[in-house]
Amino acid sequence: MRVEVAYAEPLKQKIIALEVEEGCSVRDAVRRSNITTFFPNVDVETVKVGIFGKAVRNPDDQELKEGERVELYRELIVDPKQARANRAAKTAKD
């Protein structure tokens, strides 16, 4: 079956199409994508993942379905709540 693995950084994105057997786990698809060829800083064993924007809690156990896209998520630099507070504080000063 055909699936995709996607990862994006601010200036570079990549979607890798794969053929995998039925029963392939989300984590196995990430490993098979060889995403580290393009993004060496990605740790395929610990990276947080989702399918079409919905987080996957157990990527080693969850099986993929035909046509699904596995998305790898980067760690946040700033907590979104803190970023909003910083923007609000800046607006208040202006």
PAMAR-479589 format. One record per atom (N, C-alpha, C): residue number from 0; y, x, z. Coordinates in Angstrom, 2 decimals. Layout:
N
{NUM,{Y,X,Z}}
...
//
This chain:
94
{0,{-1.18,0.84,0.00}}
{0,{0.00,0.00,0.00}}
{0,{1.24,0.88,0.00}}
{1,{2.33,0.34,-0.47}}
{1,{3.56,1.11,-0.61}}
{1,{4.50,0.78,0.56}}
{2,{5.05,1.83,1.18}}
{2,{6.04,1.71,2.24}}
{2,{7.12,2.75,2.00}}
{3,{8.19,2.67,2.78}}
{3,{9.27,3.65,2.68}}
{3,{9.62,4.19,4.06}}
{4,{10.09,5.42,4.08}}
{4,{10.61,6.03,5.31}}
{4,{12.04,6.45,4.98}}
{5,{12.99,6.03,5.83}}
{5,{14.41,6.30,5.57}}
{5,{15.06,7.00,6.76}}
{6,{15.96,7.92,6.43}}
{6,{16.75,8.61,7.46}}
{6,{18.12,8.89,6.86}}
{7,{19.15,8.84,7.70}}
{7,{20.51,9.09,7.22}}
{7,{21.30,9.87,8.25}}
{8,{22.07,10.81,7.73}}
{8,{23.09,11.51,8.50}}
{8,{24.41,11.14,7.84}}
{9,{25.53,11.45,8.45}}
{9,{26.81,11.01,7.87}}
{9,{27.01,11.41,6.40}}
{10,{26.54,12.57,6.00}}
{10,{26.79,13.04,4.64}}
{10,{25.54,13.12,3.77}}
{11,{24.39,12.73,4.31}}
{11,{23.15,12.87,3.55}}
{11,{22.18,11.79,3.97}}
{12,{21.57,11.13,2.99}}
{12,{20.59,10.09,3.26}}
{12,{19.37,10.32,2.37}}
{13,{18.22,9.82,2.83}}
{13,{17.01,9.97,2.04}}
{13,{16.07,8.80,2.33}}
{14,{15.53,8.20,1.26}}
{14,{14.47,7.20,1.37}}
{14,{13.28,7.75,0.61}}
{15,{12.16,7.85,1.31}}
{15,{10.94,8.41,0.73}}
{15,{9.91,7.30,0.59}}
{16,{9.46,7.08,-0.64}}
{16,{8.42,6.08,-0.90}}
{16,{7.05,6.74,-0.72}}
{17,{6.15,6.03,-0.05}}
{17,{4.80,6.56,0.22}}
{17,{3.74,5.53,-0.14}}
{18,{2.59,6.01,-0.50}}
{18,{1.40,5.17,-0.62}}
{18,{0.53,5.51,0.59}}
{19,{0.23,4.51,1.40}}
{19,{-0.60,4.70,2.59}}
{19,{-1.70,3.65,2.59}}
{20,{-2.75,3.93,3.36}}
{20,{-3.85,2.97,3.46}}
{20,{-3.50,1.88,4.46}}
{21,{-4.15,0.74,4.33}}
{21,{-3.96,-0.32,5.32}}
{21,{-4.36,0.22,6.69}}
{22,{-3.65,-0.21,7.72}}
{22,{-3.92,0.26,9.07}}
{22,{-3.12,1.49,9.44}}
{23,{-2.31,2.01,8.51}}
{23,{-1.49,3.19,8.79}}
{23,{-0.44,2.81,9.83}}
{24,{-0.30,3.65,10.85}}
{24,{0.69,3.38,11.89}}
{24,{2.08,3.83,11.43}}
{25,{3.08,3.31,12.10}}
{25,{4.46,3.69,11.82}}
{25,{4.62,5.20,11.98}}
{26,{4.10,5.75,13.07}}
{26,{4.24,7.19,13.32}}
{26,{3.53,8.02,12.25}}
{27,{2.35,7.56,11.81}}
{27,{1.64,8.29,10.75}}
{27,{2.45,8.32,9.45}}
{28,{3.10,7.22,9.12}}
{28,{3.92,7.18,7.92}}
{28,{5.09,8.17,8.03}}
{29,{5.69,8.25,9.21}}
{29,{6.78,9.21,9.42}}
{29,{6.26,10.62,9.22}}
{30,{5.10,10.92,9.79}}
{30,{4.51,12.26,9.62}}
{30,{4.24,12.55,8.15}}
{31,{3.66,11.60,7.44}}
{31,{3.27,11.80,6.03}}
{31,{4.47,11.89,5.09}}
{32,{5.61,11.40,5.52}}
{32,{6.79,11.43,4.66}}
{32,{7.33,12.84,4.44}}
{33,{6.98,13.76,5.31}}
{33,{7.52,15.13,5.26}}
{33,{9.05,15.13,5.31}}
{34,{9.60,14.23,6.11}}
{34,{11.05,14.10,6.22}}
{34,{11.71,15.39,6.70}}
{35,{10.96,16.21,7.43}}
{35,{11.53,17.46,7.95}}
{35,{11.84,18.46,6.83}}
{36,{11.29,18.23,5.64}}
{36,{11.65,19.06,4.48}}
{36,{13.14,18.90,4.18}}
{37,{13.65,17.69,4.36}}
{37,{15.05,17.38,4.06}}
{37,{15.94,17.46,5.30}}
{38,{15.36,17.15,6.46}}
{38,{16.09,17.13,7.73}}
{38,{15.27,17.88,8.78}}
{39,{15.36,19.20,8.81}}
{39,{14.52,20.00,9.73}}
{39,{14.73,19.69,11.21}}
{40,{15.85,19.09,11.56}}
{40,{16.16,18.80,12.96}}
{40,{15.44,17.55,13.48}}
{41,{14.79,16.78,12.62}}
{41,{14.10,15.56,13.04}}
{41,{12.76,15.93,13.66}}
{42,{12.52,15.44,14.87}}
{42,{11.23,15.62,15.54}}
{42,{10.40,14.37,15.27}}
{43,{9.46,14.46,14.35}}
{43,{8.69,13.29,13.94}}
{43,{7.84,12.71,15.05}}
{44,{7.58,13.47,16.09}}
{44,{6.76,12.99,17.20}}
{44,{7.54,12.17,18.22}}
{45,{8.87,12.35,18.26}}
{45,{9.65,11.66,19.30}}
{45,{10.79,10.82,18.76}}
{46,{11.09,10.93,17.47}}
{46,{12.23,10.19,16.92}}
{46,{12.03,8.69,17.12}}
{47,{13.11,8.01,17.47}}
{47,{13.08,6.56,17.62}}
{47,{13.06,5.94,16.23}}
{48,{12.28,4.87,16.08}}
{48,{12.09,4.27,14.76}}
{48,{12.22,2.75,14.82}}
{49,{12.43,2.18,13.65}}
{49,{12.46,0.74,13.51}}
{49,{11.96,0.34,12.14}}
{50,{11.76,-0.95,11.95}}
{50,{11.38,-1.48,10.65}}
{50,{12.45,-2.51,10.27}}
{51,{13.14,-2.24,9.17}}
{51,{14.22,-3.11,8.70}}
{51,{15.20,-3.45,9.83}}
{52,{15.60,-2.45,10.61}}
{52,{16.61,-2.63,11.63}}
{52,{16.14,-3.14,12.97}}
{53,{14.85,-3.39,13.11}}
{53,{14.32,-3.86,14.39}}
{53,{13.49,-2.74,15.02}}
{54,{13.87,-2.36,16.25}}
{54,{13.21,-1.24,16.93}}
{54,{11.72,-1.48,17.10}}
{55,{10.96,-0.40,16.96}}
{55,{9.51,-0.43,17.17}}
{55,{9.24,0.28,18.49}}
{56,{8.64,-0.44,19.43}}
{56,{8.39,0.12,20.76}}
{56,{7.21,1.08,20.80}}
{57,{6.15,0.80,20.04}}
{57,{4.95,1.63,20.05}}
{57,{4.59,2.07,18.63}}
{58,{5.32,3.05,18.10}}
{58,{5.09,3.45,16.70}}
{58,{3.71,4.04,16.45}}
{59,{3.06,4.55,17.49}}
{59,{1.71,5.09,17.30}}
{59,{0.68,3.99,17.15}}
{60,{0.99,2.80,17.64}}
{60,{0.05,1.69,17.61}}
{60,{0.37,0.63,16.56}}
{61,{1.64,0.48,16.21}}
{61,{2.02,-0.59,15.28}}
{61,{1.63,-0.23,13.85}}
{62,{0.91,-1.13,13.20}}
{62,{0.50,-0.93,11.83}}
{62,{1.55,-1.46,10.87}}
{63,{1.70,-0.75,9.77}}
{63,{2.65,-1.15,8.74}}
{63,{2.06,-2.21,7.82}}
{64,{2.97,-2.95,7.19}}
{64,{2.59,-3.93,6.18}}
{64,{3.19,-3.50,4.85}}
{65,{2.61,-3.98,3.78}}
{65,{3.08,-3.67,2.43}}
{65,{4.59,-3.91,2.31}}
{66,{5.29,-2.91,1.76}}
{66,{6.71,-3.04,1.47}}
{66,{7.66,-2.77,2.62}}
{67,{7.16,-2.49,3.80}}
{67,{8.06,-2.26,4.94}}
{67,{8.77,-0.92,4.81}}
{68,{9.97,-0.87,5.38}}
{68,{10.75,0.37,5.42}}
{68,{10.90,0.82,6.86}}
{69,{10.40,2.00,7.15}}
{69,{10.52,2.61,8.47}}
{69,{11.85,3.37,8.50}}
{70,{12.66,3.08,9.49}}
{70,{13.96,3.74,9.63}}
{70,{13.93,4.65,10.85}}
{71,{14.37,5.87,10.67}}
{71,{14.45,6.83,11.78}}
{71,{15.87,6.80,12.32}}
{72,{15.99,6.77,13.64}}
{72,{17.31,6.64,14.27}}
{72,{17.73,7.93,14.94}}
{73,{18.99,8.31,14.67}}
{73,{19.57,9.49,15.32}}
{73,{19.98,9.11,16.74}}
{74,{20.05,10.11,17.60}}
{74,{20.54,9.90,18.96}}
{74,{22.04,9.63,18.90}}
{75,{22.52,8.75,19.75}}
{75,{23.94,8.45,19.80}}
{75,{24.71,9.60,20.43}}
{76,{25.86,9.91,19.87}}
{76,{26.70,10.97,20.43}}
{76,{27.49,10.42,21.61}}
{77,{27.98,9.20,21.45}}
{77,{28.77,8.53,22.50}}
{77,{28.19,7.14,22.71}}
{78,{28.09,6.73,23.94}}
{78,{27.63,5.39,24.26}}
{78,{28.61,4.39,23.63}}
{79,{28.12,3.38,22.90}}
{79,{29.02,2.42,22.24}}
{79,{30.02,1.76,23.18}}
{80,{29.61,1.47,24.40}}
{80,{30.54,0.87,25.37}}
{80,{31.69,1.83,25.68}}
{81,{31.34,3.09,25.84}}
{81,{32.37,4.09,26.13}}
{81,{33.29,4.27,24.93}}
{82,{32.74,4.26,23.72}}
{82,{33.56,4.40,22.53}}
{82,{34.58,3.26,22.42}}
{83,{34.15,2.02,22.71}}
{83,{35.07,0.88,22.69}}
{83,{36.16,1.05,23.74}}
{84,{35.77,1.48,24.93}}
{84,{36.74,1.69,26.01}}
{84,{37.75,2.76,25.62}}
{85,{37.27,3.83,24.97}}
{85,{38.18,4.89,24.53}}
{85,{39.17,4.36,23.49}}
{86,{38.69,3.56,22.54}}
{86,{39.57,2.99,21.52}}
{86,{40.60,2.04,22.16}}
{87,{40.16,1.23,23.10}}
{87,{41.06,0.30,23.78}}
{87,{42.14,1.07,24.54}}
{88,{41.74,2.12,25.22}}
{88,{42.70,2.93,25.97}}
{88,{43.72,3.57,25.04}}
{89,{43.25,4.05,23.90}}
{89,{44.15,4.67,22.93}}
{89,{45.14,3.64,22.37}}
{90,{44.66,2.44,22.07}}
{90,{45.51,1.37,21.56}}
{90,{46.57,0.99,22.60}}
{91,{46.18,0.95,23.85}}
{91,{47.09,0.58,24.93}}
{91,{48.22,1.60,25.06}}
{92,{47.92,2.87,24.80}}
{92,{48.94,3.92,24.90}}
{92,{49.94,3.85,23.76}}
{93,{49.49,3.39,22.60}}
{93,{50.35,3.36,21.40}}
{93,{51.33,2.27,21.44}}
//
